[in-house]
Amino acid sequence: MRDLTPREIVAELDHDIVGQADAKRAVAIALRNRWRRRQLSEELRAQVTPKNILLIGPTGVGKTEIARRLAKLVGAPFVKVEATKYTEVGYYGRDVESLVRDLVEAAVTLVRGAERERVSEQAVVRADQRLLDLLLPAPPHQWNDPDTPEAAEAAERRQRSREKMKARLEAREIEDREVEITLPGRAAAPVSILGAGNMEQMEMDLQGMFEKIMPKSSQTRTMTVAEARPILIAQEIDALIDPEKVSQAAVHLAEESGIVFLDEIDKIAGDDGGGRGPDVSRQGVQRDLLPIVEGTTVTTKYGPIKTDHVLFLAAGAFHRSKPSDLMPELQGRFPIRVELQDLTRDDFARILREPRASLIRQYQALLATEGIELEFTPDAIDAMANLAHQVNQSTQNIGARRLHTILERVVEELSFDASDRTEKKVVIDGAHVLERLEELAKDEDLSRFIL
């Protein structure tokens, strides 16, 4: 994991996310506190728990993007879940504990990736040795007495041939030579318990049991050296990695550095549990989430994991409910509240211009594959920003997502004709943007559906 200062974290987030300084500062401090905690004595370290954060703001202002970029920035295991897909025990839906299992899976992927990099050079050497064995198989008969001159001469001849073949292999001169390699068979088909709502742990255990019982058939295939090399390297990497070590490291990483992003938490706020229909389990989901956010031990196939030091980021628009509608115990577990601001007209223009993978850069790169050089003038960017802000104010406010719709309509005709165009440089100015969108923006009923 990278140890970045709060200022460095905010600077990195600024490359991809416009505005929302308060939210960036809050998450940067929360991440730095993790580093500070690791410097404490073991006795005190166990007592310091993370200060979970509740991000409040309308859709499309950057809540999810901040959390996603944050995890990628520090190399921490990260899982994003929607609170609405969970239901309380007894109803059909996902078990709340499955979010912790997903976090451990993310940690396993990270640890396994690091282990792969560590053993990759050794695996390449071993794969080359296997290729040499396939290209120069051992002779069918062995000498009874290896000390005889004939045996020594044969061994020397074989060694010389092997050295020559190794030199040709390293020089990539025999990539088209065919070899026979053995591939492991497919794993057993996933086991599913029909009609089971919260039986994920049982399905997981059954799957593991069937994989151990069922024999894995292998198959032999003939392929070129070039095709066989990556397969053999992958096999050698798997052979060099210790699964038990990976599991232990992943559980530890998830416990100490895991980040869980609970989106749409406002959708489970409210309702006293006495209702009927789709809202009946809102209070139940909150009750099931509470022990996980407070700190509990969840059983996974990689071993038990404690959630005491997992950082939870929750987010919601809260346009129909308030944070105070959540259970008091759950509210208390999110002591840091950050309100994200509505995007202004200037913010929309900056979103189009500044991020490393801004929408404009994306469209320019996509059309460059057809040989089209696309350019947007400053007044075109300002016109799109004005329209996005105007439509958000007059209809539903969906934040920066409005820019996707507007930009798609602006370049729709060009995208369709790109492969047939003879003129390869296209400049889109403010007049072109207004021509494409002004009529739609003026008609509020039409823009409600189309923009």
N, C-alpha and C positions, 0 to 999 in steps of 0.2 A: 504494500500500500504506500501511496505517496503522502508525505507529511508536508502539507501546504499551509502557509499562514492564512488567516482570514482575508487579508488584503489580496493575496495571490489567488485565493478561491474566487473572490468577487471579480477580480480582473479576468480570470478565465471564463466565468459565467457571462461577463459583459460581451465577450466575443460572439455569443450565440443568442443572448436574450436581452431585449431592449427594456430599459427602465426597471421598475420593481426593486429599487435599492434596499428597501426595508427587509423584504423577503430574502434577498441575497445575503444581507448582513446576518440575519437570524440563522440561516442554514450554515453559513461559514463559521459562525461562532460555535454552533452545535458540533460541527465536524472537528474544529480545533480542540474542543473540550475532550474529544475522544483521545487525541494525541496526548493532551495534558494528563488524562486519567492513566494512560499507560506508563507515565513517568512516576506515578505514585508508588508508595510501598504496597505490598500485596494486601496487607490488612485493611488499609484505607481504600484501596482500589475497589474492593468488593462492595463498599458502602456507597460509592459514587454512581448514581444512575443517570442515564441520559435525560435531558429535558426535551420531551417531545414537542413538536410544533404543529399548530393548526393554521393552515393557510386559508384565508377567507377572501373570496373575490369572484367576480362573474366568470363565465366560461370564456376561454380563449385569451386569457391575459398572461399565461405563462406558468401556472401552478405546476402542472405535470412536467413541463419542460425543465423547470428548475430542478426538480427531484431526479429526473432521468440523467441530466447532464452532470449532476452532483456525484452520483454513484460512479459514472464512467470516469469522472475526473480523478477520483481517489482509488479506483480499482476495488471497490467494496461490493460484496454480494448485494444485489438489489432486486426487489420484486415489487411490481405495481399491481394492485388489485382494486376492483370496484367493490365497495361495501355492499352494493345491491345484489351481488350474485350469491351472497351467503344467506342461509336461513337458519333459524334456531333448530336445535335437535328435535327430530320428530316430523319435520317438514321436508319435502323433496328439495334438494339443492346441495350446494357444496358445504362441507364441514369447515367451520372457521379455522380449525387447526391446520387445514391444508395450506394456508398461506405460509405457515412456518416451514412446512415440508417443501414448498416451492422455493423458499429462501435457501434452504440447505442444498437443494438441487442447483441453484445459481452459484452457491459457494463451491460445490463439487466441480462445476464447469470451470470456475476460475482457477481452483487449485490444480485440476487436471491439466489445464492449459499451461500453467507455470511449470508443472512437472514435465510435460511434453517438450517444452523449450529446453529444459535442463538436460534431458537425456537424448535430444535429437541428434547431436553429433555422434554419440556412441551408437545410436540406432542406425545411422547411415553406414558406419564402419561394419556393423554386424550384418546389415542387409547386403552390402557388397560381398562379404564373405559367403553369404548364402547363395548369391548369384554365381560366384566362382564355383561353388560346389555343384550348382545345377549345370553350369556350362562345361565343367570338367568333373564328371562323376567319378567316384572311386573305381578302380579296376575291379572286374568281377572276381578275380582270384587273388589271394594274398600269399606271400611267400611264407612257407612254414617256419623258416629260420631268418629273422630279419637281419641277422649279422652277416649273412653271406654277401659276397661281392655283387652278385646279381641283384639281390634285394636292395642293396645300398645304391646301385646304379639306377635301378628303376625309380627309387624314391627321389633321387637327385634329378632325373629326367622330368618326373612329375612336378617337382618344385620349380624347375626352370619354365616349364609350360605354364604353370600357374602364375609365375611372375610376369610372363609375357601377356597372358590373358588379363591379368590385373591392370597392367599398363594400358592395354587397349580399352578395357572397361572404364578406367578413369578418364581416358581421352574421348570417351563417347563414340568409339569407332564401331561398336558392335550392337548398337541400339536396336537393329532390326532382327537380330538373332533370336530364335524362338526358344523358350524354356517352358517346362511344366511345373506349375506351382499348385500347392494344395490350399484351398480356401475353406475356412470353417463354414458350416451350414448356418441357416437362419435360426434365430432364437425362436422359442415357442411363441405362438400367437398370444396376444394379451388376454388375460382372464378377466371376465366381467361378470358381475353379479346383477342380473336383470332386476330392475325395480328397487335397487338399494340406493337410498338417498345419501346416507352418511357412512358408507361402508368402504371408504377409500383405503383405510389402513388394512382391512381384511383382504381387499383385492390385491394390495401391494404384497402382503405376506403370501397369498396363494400364488401370485405370479412368480415370486422368488422360489417357492417350493417346486413348482412345475419346471422351472429352468434347471433346478438341480437334479430332478428325477429324470426328465426327458433327455435321452442321449442326443448330442448335436452331431448330425451327419456332416461329413466333409466331402468336398468335391474337388477333382483335379481338373485344371484348365490349362490350355496351352496359349501362351501370349508372348509378345515381344519383350525384350529386356527393358525397353523404355516404359512399357505398360506395367511390368512386374515390379519395377523398382519402388514406386510409391506405395504399392500394396505391402511389399516386404518391409519397408521402413515403418509403416503403420503397425504391422504385426510386431516388429521388434520394439517399438515404443511401448505398446501395450504390455509386452513381456517384461520390460524394464521398470514399469510403474507398479508400485506396491499398492493395491486397492485399499488395504487396511490403513496404510499411512495416509492416503488421500482422504479417506472417510474421516479419520480423526482430525486432520488439519482443516477439513471443510467445516466440520461441526464447530471447531474452535473459532474459525474465521467468522462464521455466521453469528456465533454468540457474541463475539467481541466487536465486530465491525458491520454486521448486517443492517441494512436500511429497508424498511417496509413503507411503501407509499399507499395509504388508504384513500382512494379517490371516492368522490360522491358520498362522503360521509353524511352530508346534509340530508340525503334521501332516506337514511334510517333514523333521523331525528324525529322527535314528536311521537305521538300515539302512545297511549298508556297501556297498550297491550290488550285492551278489551274490545278492540274493533274486529271486524270480519273482513274477508276478502284479501286482496294482495298486501294490505298493510299490517296484517295480523302479526307478522313475526318481526316487525321493526325493533321492538323493545327486546325481543329474544336475541336478535343479532347483537345488539349492544351488550346484553348480559354475557353472551359467549365471547365477545371481543375483549371484555374487561379483564379477565384473568391473563390473557395473552399480552395485553399492553402493560398490565401491572407487573407481570413476571411469573411465568409458570414453566413447567417442564413438559415438552411435547415429544412423543415417541416418533422417530422416523426410521427408515430402513438403514440409515447410516449411524444410528445410535440416538440416545436422548439428547435434546437440545434445550438449554435454558434461555428464556427470552428476556431476562432481567436487564440486559445491557444492549438489546436491539433498539435502534433508533426508529421511532415511528413518526412519519410525517402524514398528517391527515389534511385533506383539502375538500372544500365544498363551496358552492355558490351561495348557499343560504339565502336564496331570494324568496322562498316560501316558508322557511323556518329560521330559527336563530340558534347560535351555539348553545344558548341556555336551555334549548329544548332537548339537548342530549342528557343522558343520565348524569347526575352530579358526580358520581364516582368516575365516569369516563371523562367528563370535563376536566376533573382534577388531574387526570393523567396527561393533559395537553396544556401545560402551564404557559407556554409561549404562544401568543396569538399574533398573527401578522395579517393585516388587511392589505390586499393587493389593489392597486388603483385601476380605474377604468383607463383604457387607452385613449390618448388624445389624437388629434389630427397629425401632430408632429411625430408622435410615436409610430403611427402607421407608415409615415414616410421613412422613418429610420428603420423600421422592420424590413421594408423593401430594399433599403440601401446597405445596411451595415453588417448583419450577421454573415458569418463565413459561408453558410449554405442558405443565403436568402432566396426567396422565391424567384427573384429576377435572375440570379446566378443559375438557379436550377433550370429555368426555361431556356436560358442562353446555352447551357451545356447540352440540354436535350436536343435543341434544334441544330446545334453545331454538329451533331452526328449525321445530319442530312446535308451538311455543308453550308448551312444558313448562318450568317453573322448577324445576330439580333442585338439591336441597341435601343435603350429606352432613354428619351431625353428627360432632363430634370422636371420639365412641366408635365410630362406624362406620369411620372412618379407622384408628383403633387396632386394631379387630377385623380389618380386611383386612390390615394390616401384620403382626399376630400370626400370622394364617393363612399368609401368604406365607412368613414366616420358618420356621414350623413345618413346612410341606410341603417347603420347600427342604432342611431338615435331615433329614427322614425319607425323602425320595425323592431324585431327582436335583437338584443345586443349579444352577438356571438363572438365578439372580440376579433383577434387577428385571423380567425378562420374565415372571416368575410373576404379577406384578401385573396384566398384561394379561388373563391367563386368569381370574383371580379377579374382577376388576372387570366383565369381560364377563358372567360368570355372575350377578353381583349385579344388573346392570341389564337382563339379557336379557328378562325379562317386560315391563318398562317400555318397552324399545325396540320390542318387537313391538306393544304396544297403544297407543303414543304418539299415533298419528294419530287414534285413536278415543276417547281419554279425554276426559271432560268436566271432570274435576278437573285443573287446570293446575299446581298447586304440589305437588311430591312431596318428602317428606323421608325420606331413608334413614338409619336409625339402626343401632346395634350389634346390636339384636335381629333386625332384618331380615337383616343380613349373616350372622349365625349361623344363622338359620333356613334361608337359601339354601345355606350351605356346610358347616355343622357335620357333617352326616352323611357328606358326601364326605370331609372332612378326617380323620374318625375311622377310616374304612375305608381302611387304607393301600394295599391292592390296588386299590381303586377310585380313590383320589386319584392313584395312579401313572399311571393312564390319562387321567383326566378333568381333574385339576388339575395 
